[in-house]
């Protein structure tokens, strides 16, 4: 069991919820950070009811001042944050030629700059204490490309490159940084994105047909990989990109 304090962004539902619950099960005090205050409170309550320790942390990761205020609250209530899971993300399926600059800005602000903001707020403390785990949630879209997700794939590709660089800069201080890349995963966000498509059944069929295991992933399967990389046993693993995608990416 670990007593290392963890902060999980986008922790109110889907993959983030599964990660927060798994870390709570493994003994981490967890700050459940999310734009939805009610959703974060529900997950924190579930962790506490199971015998863990958690707080809800309402935060908009596109707001730099708000991020730093939230981190200060988490540090005060739970202790120094030593595990950061940058999970919060957003996308909408459409061909690149149908996108516009406000759409680009939103995708990049959430999926890439959100990672920068949280890392900037927490990495200095990890370096000072000479221990830390950063696990960023990427996407196999960044590794193989994904039709109708050009900007999202690009932002997640930036996350991978950023993580490798942080890993190099932080290695001697005992701080690791890795990326977990889900493939198509059964989450509310996937349902919302696909549900907006003209033929959602065909979209899901195309997704699953590309996966050698012929199914979408489950949030708990992503959470298991994150929990390992966040733990003590992963101290010699850094700068790596792990796909949890049923074989969609094999590299």
PyMOL commands that set and color helices and strands:
alter all, ss='L'
color gray80, all
select helices_A, chain A and resi 14-25+37-49+64-78+96-98+101-129+141-144+150-173+188-195+200-209+219-229+232-234
alter helices_A, ss='H'
color red, helices_A
select strands_A, chain A and resi 5-9+30-34+54-58+81-86+132-137+175-182+241-244
alter strands_A, ss='S'
color yellow, strands_A
deselect
rebuild
show_as cartoon
